[in-house]
Amino acid sequence: MSSALQSFEAALRARPPDRLAAMRAESMRRFLELGLPNTGDETWRYTNLRGLAAKPYVDAPRIAAGAAVDAAASWLAAASTAAPVRIVNGFAELGDGAPPERPGVTVRSLRSLAAQDPEWLLERIAPAADTDEERWALLNRALFVDGIYLRIDSPVEDPILIVHLALPGGADTAVHSRVIIETAPGATATVIEHHIGSNGAAVLANSATQIELAADSSVEHYRVFAGNDTMTHIDALTVRQARGSRCRQFTIALGGALVRADLRAKLDGPGAAHDSHSLLVGHGSRHVDCVATVLHASPQATSTQTSRAIASGTGRVVFNSKVVVAAGAAGTQSNQSARGLLLSPTAEIDTRPQLEIHADDVKCAHGATTGRLDPDMMFYLLSRGIDRAAAQSLLIYAFLDDVLTGMSSPAARSAIENALIAELPDADLLREFR
Amino acid sequence: MSSKSQEIEAVLGQKYRHGFVTDIESDSLPPGLDESVVAAISRRKQEPQFLLDWRLKAFRHWRTMREPAWASVRYKPIDYQDISYYSAPRAPTDAPKSLDEVDPKLLATYEKLGIPLHERARLAGVAVDAVFDSVSVATTFKDKLAKAGVIFCSFSEAVRNHPELIERHLGTVVPIQDNFFAALNSAVFSDGSFVYVPPGVRCPMELSTYFRINAAKTGQFERTLIIAAEGASVSYLEGCTAPMRDENQLHAAVVELIALDDAQIKYSTVQNWYPGDENGVGGIYNFVTKRGECRGRNAKISWTQVETGSAITWKYPSCVLKGENSVGEFYSVAVANNFQQADTGTKMIHIGRNTKSTIVAKGISAGHATNTYRGLVKILPGADGARNFTQCDSLLMGSRCAAHTFPYMEVRNPGATVEHEASTSKIGEDQLFYCLQRGVSAEDAVNMIVSGFCKAVFKELPMEFAVEAQNLLSVSLEGAVG
């Protein structure tokens, strides 16, 4: 057994048992049985976890709200007028007593729910299927100490910001946080999850989010990974959508040494619509691996998957998307578009747009391209006196625009745009073009 | 609609036309596989020591390997000890020197198949190296080819007459460790075809081999090696039919193509092996490794395949594009009906500068069948200016079939351009309606639409095969919409 596995097992044993102990033990048993995924597993063939497996991890310490927490502010804070809900080193920080309630929004800490009503919580924690892709979610089930339960009961205008903050707590700490989002029929909301780590935090962040959409409700969900260069983000997002519900999902990878973002969406009612968008930026030596699976389990559902990947330096970006149309899901429409931009001879982009179709009355298509910036467009800009670096930045910015334009929260969009531009040369010039 | 679906049933229910067994005495080894069997095969074929050593090395490696499980096909475990690994038809003389000396029953078999050897050869100008089970029994047009300097013979003959070519090239494209089925083939391959086209020679005719599996419980392990030297070009056709059987038959062939500077190889296949009956009983397991290597500058390898048969197809004809400016092409139509399962596609490995590849794959699923396209496009760091275009489309007929698309694109050079597009749909109601209201019958309309769907591939087939391929498609699918 690798050091990491041993340390995970030891972490669970060392904790005082809570009222979810049986579920935790069972999840850990299954996780240890399966072990960490390796490149022999189909969805992990491009991401090697050997370095990670050799480390002994310790639980990140609880850090009370204070100067350290306040200093690590989210650059997405402006996207919401309300104060963000913070999860610091895996512990929900809801302030003293109950958090300030907003009409239509209920926020609870999972730890307090586990103490008050474990049965209720157990019903909500998604049963992890024993598939290759979900081993980290199993580990999260075993080890999450806290997290957020968010319920939306009515249309909510103002985006809800959840900040996952990792603070230094010694070498090789591991954080396991969980977010559960539920909507009432007809409710709408925008939820932004921002994963950040302050400098010096060598953290393995293994987070899991589940979204349960009731009939005719709609959620726009963002997850933004922006940890420092020593952080590993592993995130499992599961979405289940009832009849007529709509989910717009944005996955943005901007930081961290290794980012692995899973998305599993199940369209479980007729007329459900799911649009997922990914912006995967692999600058420096970052490794970004995104696996998005949409299961059409009901007829007349539609889905789109759009991804834009950039790799420079020795970065590597992997985009796996898969649309599964179950037997009987007649009238399915789905479209996948994956584009990759390779900016350096040592970078790599791997794309796998997959279709698995078990019904005949479907319209499914995908397109994927990988290449450099279009030399014709480059020439156009150069011939108009724009220097090469600026021209390149402009074209990169335009390349990312396909995903950015889909964002309906202007504040979130502008914050994300700013963060993207900051990484490009001639950032100031680009701002003028917006 | 119900009368239409009855018609469809009738068409789909057509018995396999080529299903019959010729009663020829077979000289077979008992079922089972160990080193002595490998040695026995080698001994019977009077092979030189280097080949025996090579087979044994492959066999030893095979024993350490596990059968691959990643393909999206399902079948009962194969008992490799229950298969006879050698079967040679017995002929009156050791080696027939002309068609007259060939076993008349064998010739009759070809008659039934609609391939009169001499007639076809004379009319079509095609040299046919007919492989019946495992040993070549008739080879024609040798003189004409010999005059051009082209070596076209059975693999065993090549081992006897040109051992230096075999020793130098065998296993250099598909090494024995490559995969489970290739290793098995390397250990026990019985015969196959060998082609060598010398520098600057354009092969004067299309080369063709008909494979036919005959003896019961006999795995077929063909080995084909084609070498096109500098500036040479050759077009090779391969077509297959097999008699009806209830037991599954294993076929694990290996095809290696080598193209040197400015050489061109075109390899076309029409595969129509027994697909099993309408309940999914029987049929051929077709686990084939086909790979071509463009070793020289400006070399070109083109694969065209029409896959309508076999219960299970596991086949990825690939191109390794090493030479600068070399070109790889893959055109495929795969049809799966009833309980057929096909997992097929290609691999294009771009190593050299300015290498180009094109992939056009059309999959048609009907009945309970599963049709999977699985293709890899890999651009290595040295492949500046490499280009790939991939198009794979699937057509679904009936609500119980499945069509999957699993492309893999791995790009490690910023100067490369890789494009992939795919679509999946059923036959459009509007297209059908258009044809019907112009008085075209439903079956003809579907036939037309399917032909149109596959046109991009059929136009790549040599003329002789294009006709056969169209016929095959209509037999398999005509009117399969309901």
Interface residues (C-beta under 8 A of the other chain):
Chain A: E42 Y46 A327 G328 A330 G340 L342 L343 S344 P345 T346 A347 E348 I349 D350 T351 R352 P353 Q354 L355 E356 I357 H358 A359 D360 D361 V362 K363 C364 A365 H366 G367 A368 T369 T370 G371 R372
Chain B: W70 P381 S394 L396 M397 G398 S399 R400 C401 A402 A403 H404 T405 F406 P407 Y408 M409 E410 V411 R412 N413 P414 G415 A416 T417 V418 E419 H420 E421 A422 S423 T424 S425 K426
